[in-house]
């Protein structure tokens, strides 16, 4: 009889714990989590910090009330596959192991790799979602984004043709939950003429125009009302190309615009791979425990233009570095404890 009573009490306690954790999670939902129906990521290969070094009226207008940092950190290997892999998978290049040759020649599928891209996690959360990836460099569609999860993939050899295709796709009434774009002409200009050349900066200005066209098409079709718009670069350039560890090569822009994004400079320490965490967070998808990417502190607030990000902690408070809230209450403290463990390993290998 005593054994049965203890068993019932333990079962009730476990059940109560589950409800308490669920309620706590709802009450302490981080700002921006699940606020968006659509995430649009525009990647500009080789752009580095160049959007701050020449005239970019479209970029400046779009992100005038957004969150921007022009000198975010790249991966230690400043090559495209290593960085696009990290941006889309949210882990360091040493973890995913992707290289240009691997991405060019090996198709990537879910059965081949336990590390998922943000497309995979979006598909798992939203089975019927429209997912699309437009790329100039086709290796991203072949070797980074999984080929067996129903992502619509479109490759074009020129950014102008790619942009035309994207605008036509949007104007046709398509409403993707997650859309990724990779523009490549900037990187091509750097390899051909040098990273500090007039041709390189002209390519940046041209890419700015493409970004403006894509954004305007999204806005005109009502997709920015609940859409998050991101621009990110994989690496920068020098006159001798990229792949090294100079400041120019190791610097990347990250810019974010949305209805609950605070008007701010993204915090120091933001990395280009953090785009993966930002995208999942906006769509209401809990990031996997293995993901190193994090949502930059203070990025989201409750109301546009109002800094309602979690307050700086008092001496006796502890803002969770993993989810951005102050854990209080017995069961929420337990949740916070596991977040601390996750954050420790995230920062250990970051």
C-alpha positions in Angstrom: 0.0 0.0 0.0 2.8 2.4 1.0 4.7 1.5 -2.3 1.5 2.3 -4.3 1.0 5.6 -2.5 4.6 6.7 -3.1 4.3 5.7 -6.8 1.2 7.8 -7.1 2.8 10.8 -5.4 5.9 10.5 -7.6 3.8 10.3 -10.7 1.8 13.4 -9.6 5.1 15.3 -8.9 6.4 14.4 -12.3 3.2 15.5 -14.0 3.2 18.8 -12.0 6.8 19.4 -12.9 6.0 19.0 -16.6 3.0 21.5 -16.4 5.2 23.9 -14.4 8.0 23.8 -16.9 5.5 24.3 -19.7 3.9 27.2 -18.0 7.3 28.7 -17.1 8.5 28.4 -20.6 5.4 30.2 -21.9 5.6 33.0 -19.3 9.3 33.5 -19.9 9.2 33.2 -23.7 12.1 35.3 -24.9 11.3 38.3 -27.0 10.9 37.6 -30.7 10.4 33.9 -30.2 7.8 32.7 -32.7 6.9 36.3 -33.7 7.4 35.7 -37.4 5.8 33.6 -40.2 8.6 34.2 -42.6 12.4 34.5 -42.5 14.3 35.8 -45.5 18.2 35.5 -45.5 20.2 37.3 -48.2 23.8 36.2 -48.3 26.3 38.3 -50.1 29.5 36.2 -50.8 32.7 38.1 -50.1 31.0 41.3 -48.9 32.8 41.4 -45.5 32.2 44.8 -44.1 32.0 46.6 -47.5 28.4 47.7 -47.1 29.9 50.3 -44.7 32.6 51.3 -47.1 30.7 52.5 -50.2 27.3 53.9 -51.1 24.5 51.4 -50.3 21.3 53.3 -50.3 19.0 50.3 -50.3 20.8 48.6 -47.4 20.9 51.9 -45.4 17.2 52.5 -45.9 16.1 48.9 -45.1 18.1 48.7 -41.9 17.7 52.3 -40.8 15.5 51.0 -37.9 17.1 47.6 -37.7 20.0 45.9 -36.0 23.4 45.9 -37.7 27.0 45.1 -37.1 29.6 45.4 -39.9 32.4 43.6 -38.1 31.0 40.4 -37.0 33.3 37.4 -36.7 33.6 34.8 -39.4 34.8 31.2 -39.1 38.6 30.9 -38.6 38.8 29.5 -42.2 37.6 32.3 -44.4 36.4 30.2 -47.3 32.8 30.0 -48.6 31.8 26.4 -47.7 33.2 26.7 -44.2 31.2 29.9 -43.5 27.9 29.2 -45.4 28.0 25.8 -43.7 28.2 27.5 -40.3 25.6 30.1 -41.2 23.1 27.5 -42.2 24.0 24.8 -39.6 24.8 27.1 -36.7 28.0 25.3 -35.7 31.8 26.0 -36.2 33.5 24.9 -39.4 35.5 22.4 -37.5 32.3 20.7 -36.3 30.5 20.4 -39.7 33.7 19.7 -41.7 32.4 21.0 -45.0 34.8 22.3 -47.7 34.2 23.7 -51.2 35.1 20.4 -52.8 32.8 18.4 -50.5 29.9 20.8 -51.2 30.5 20.8 -55.0 30.6 17.0 -55.4 28.7 15.4 -52.5 25.0 15.6 -52.1 24.0 16.2 -48.5 21.0 14.3 -47.1 19.5 13.8 -43.6 20.6 10.2 -43.5 24.2 11.1 -44.1 24.6 13.7 -41.3 23.2 14.2 -37.8 23.9 17.9 -38.1 20.9 19.6 -39.6 20.6 22.9 -41.4 17.9 25.4 -40.4 15.9 24.1 -43.3 15.8 20.7 -41.8 14.6 22.0 -38.4 12.0 24.2 -40.0 10.7 21.2 -42.0 10.5 19.1 -38.8 8.5 21.8 -37.0 6.4 22.8 -40.0 5.9 19.8 -42.3 3.9 21.8 -44.9 6.1 24.9 -45.0 7.3 26.3 -48.3 11.1 26.3 -48.2 13.2 27.7 -50.9 16.9 28.4 -51.6 18.2 30.6 -54.5 21.9 30.4 -55.2 24.5 31.6 -57.7 27.0 29.2 -56.2 25.1 25.9 -56.6 27.3 24.0 -54.2 25.2 25.4 -51.3 22.1 23.8 -52.7 23.9 20.5 -53.4 26.3 20.1 -50.4 25.0 22.2 -47.5 21.1 22.3 -47.6 19.7 18.8 -47.4 18.3 17.3 -50.6 15.7 15.0 -49.1 13.5 17.5 -47.2 11.5 19.1 -50.0 13.4 22.4 -50.3 12.8 24.1 -53.6 16.2 24.8 -55.0 17.0 27.2 -57.8 20.5 28.0 -59.2 21.4 30.8 -61.6 24.9 31.7 -62.9 24.4 35.5 -62.6 23.1 37.6 -59.7 20.9 39.6 -62.1 19.2 36.5 -63.3 18.9 35.1 -59.8 17.3 38.4 -58.6 14.8 38.4 -61.5 13.8 34.8 -60.6 13.4 35.6 -57.0 11.2 38.7 -57.7 9.1 36.6 -60.1 8.7 33.9 -57.5 7.5 36.4 -54.9 5.2 38.2 -57.3 3.6 34.9 -58.2 2.1 34.7 -54.7 4.5 32.3 -53.1 4.9 32.7 -49.3 7.9 30.8 -48.1 8.4 30.2 -44.4 12.2 30.2 -44.9 14.0 31.6 -47.9 17.8 31.7 -48.4 19.6 33.6 -51.2 23.3 33.6 -52.1 24.6 36.4 -54.3 28.1 35.6 -55.7 29.1 38.4 -58.1 30.8 40.4 -55.3 33.2 37.5 -54.6 33.8 37.0 -58.3 34.7 40.7 -58.7 37.2 40.3 -55.8 38.9 37.3 -57.3 39.1 39.0 -60.7 40.0 42.5 -59.8 41.0 42.5 -56.1 39.1 43.1 -52.9 39.9 46.8 -52.7 39.4 47.6 -56.3 36.8 49.9 -57.9 35.2 46.9 -59.6 34.7 45.2 -56.2 33.0 48.2 -54.7 30.9 48.6 -57.8 29.8 45.0 -57.3 28.8 45.8 -53.8 26.7 48.7 -55.0 25.1 46.5 -57.6 24.3 43.9 -54.9 22.8 46.6 -52.9 20.3 47.2 -55.7 19.5 43.5 -55.9 18.8 43.5 -52.1 16.5 46.5 -52.6 14.6 44.8 -55.3 14.1 41.6 -53.3 13.0 43.5 -50.2 10.6 45.7 -52.1 9.0 42.6 -53.7 8.5 41.1 -50.3 7.1 44.3 -48.8 4.7 44.9 -51.8 3.3 41.4 -51.4 2.7 41.9 -47.7 5.4 39.4 -46.6 7.3 41.8 -44.4 4.3 42.4 -42.1 5.3 39.2 -40.3 8.7 38.7 -42.0 12.3 38.9 -40.7 14.8 40.1 -43.2 18.5 39.3 -42.8 21.6 40.3 -44.8 24.8 38.4 -44.0 28.2 37.8 -45.6 30.4 34.7 -45.3 33.8 36.5 -45.3 35.7 39.5 -46.6 38.4 40.0 -49.2 41.9 41.2 -49.7 43.6 42.1 -53.0 45.0 38.5 -52.9 41.6 36.8 -52.4 40.5 35.2 -49.1 41.1 32.2 -46.9 43.5 33.8 -44.4 43.1 35.5 -41.0 43.4 39.2 -41.8 40.8 41.6 -40.3 39.4 42.2 -43.8 38.9 38.5 -44.5 37.6 37.6 -41.0 34.9 40.3 -40.9 31.3 39.9 -41.9 28.1 42.0 -41.9 25.0 40.8 -40.1 21.9 43.0 -40.4 18.4 42.2 -39.2 15.0 43.9 -39.7 11.6 43.0 -38.4 8.6 44.2 -36.5 10.1 43.4 -33.1 13.8 44.0 -33.9 15.4 46.7 -31.8 17.2 49.6 -33.5 20.7 48.9 -32.4 24.2 47.9 -33.1 24.5 44.2 -32.6 26.7 43.4 -29.6 30.4 42.8 -29.9 31.0 39.1 -30.3 28.2 38.5 -32.7 29.2 36.0 -35.4 27.9 35.4 -38.9 26.8 31.9 -37.8 24.4 33.4 -35.3 22.1 33.9 -38.2 21.0 30.3 -37.8 19.9 30.8 -34.2 18.2 34.1 -35.1 16.2 32.4 -37.9 15.0 29.5 -35.7 14.2 31.8 -32.8 12.0 34.0 -35.0 10.1 31.0 -36.4 9.5 29.7 -32.9 11.8 26.7 -33.2 13.9 25.7 -30.2 17.5 25.5 -31.3 19.1 22.1 -31.0 21.4 21.6 -28.0 24.4 21.0 -30.2 24.0 24.4 -32.0 26.7 26.9 -31.1 24.9 29.9 -32.7 23.2 32.2 -30.3 20.6 35.1 -30.6 22.5 38.3 -30.0 21.6 39.9 -26.6 18.9 42.6 -26.9 18.1 41.9 -30.6 14.4 41.6 -30.1 11.9 43.7 -28.1 8.1 43.5 -27.6 7.4 46.6 -29.7 9.1 47.9 -32.7 11.6 50.7 -31.8 11.3 50.0 -28.1 14.2 48.5 -26.3 12.3 45.9 -24.2 15.0 43.3 -24.3 15.6 41.5 -21.0 16.9 43.9 -18.4 20.5 43.9 -17.2 20.7 41.7 -14.1 20.7 43.1 -10.6 23.4 41.8 -8.3 21.1 39.0 -7.1 19.7 38.2 -10.6 21.0 36.0 -13.4 20.0 36.5 -17.0 20.3 33.2 -18.8 22.9 33.6 -21.5 21.2 30.7 -23.4 17.6 31.9 -23.7 17.8 35.5 -22.5 15.4 35.5 -19.6 15.8 35.6 -15.8 14.9 32.2 -14.4 12.9 32.2 -11.1 10.8 29.7 -9.3 11.9 26.1 -8.5 11.2 24.4 -11.8 12.3 27.3 -13.9 15.6 27.3 -12.0 16.0 23.7 -13.0 15.4 24.7 -16.6 18.0 27.4 -16.2 20.5 24.9 -14.8 20.3 22.8 -17.9 20.6 26.0 -20.0 23.8 26.9 -18.1 25.3 23.5 -19.0 24.3 24.0 -22.7 25.8 27.5 -22.7 29.0 26.3 -21.1 29.7 23.8 -23.9 28.6 26.4 -26.5 31.2 28.9 -25.2 33.8 26.3 -24.7 34.0 25.5 -28.4 32.8 28.9 -29.7 
